């Protein structure tokens, strides 16, 4: 049986990695060995980044809610506890949107929380 060399498959693999490294500077986008390391690191970071994005958004929403509740004379933790006691089930993303775009409606929620805490 004839021997089959792996040149075609190696070239395909190299091109796949080099395509992912497009836009990188210097050897990182030209040389396979360097590009492979950069791409592996970038893919690892992008995976981690997708997890961190969720944390960062939740942190932002909580900061916005806290600022809005303090303007209405309540702390974030007491506000959330009051909403839980009142049976109001709105997620933090929507609460932060309300705090920015509809301050009057948010004030009503703060009043509901205050009433349940008292």
Residue pairs with C-beta under 8 A, 6 or more apart in sequence:
14 32
17 32
17 35
17 36
17 39
18 29
18 30
18 32
18 35
20 35
20 39
20 42
20 43
21 28
21 29
21 35
21 38
21 39
22 29
23 29
24 35
24 38
27 34
27 35
28 34
28 35
28 38
29 35
57 93
58 92
60 96
61 92
61 93
61 95
61 96
62 76
62 92
62 96
64 96
64 99
64 100
65 76
65 79
65 80
65 92
65 95
65 96
65 99
66 75
66 76
67 99
68 96
68 99
68 100
68 103
68 106
68 110
69 75
69 76
69 78
69 79
69 99
69 110
70 76
72 106
72 107
72 110
73 110
73 114
74 82
74 110
74 113
74 114
78 113
78 117
79 110
79 113
80 113
81 113
81 117
82 112
82 113
82 114
82 115
82 116
82 117
83 90
83 109
83 112
83 113
83 116
85 113
85 116
85 117
86 112
86 113
86 115
86 116
88 109
88 112
88 113
90 98
90 109
95 106
95 109
98 105
98 106
98 109
99 106
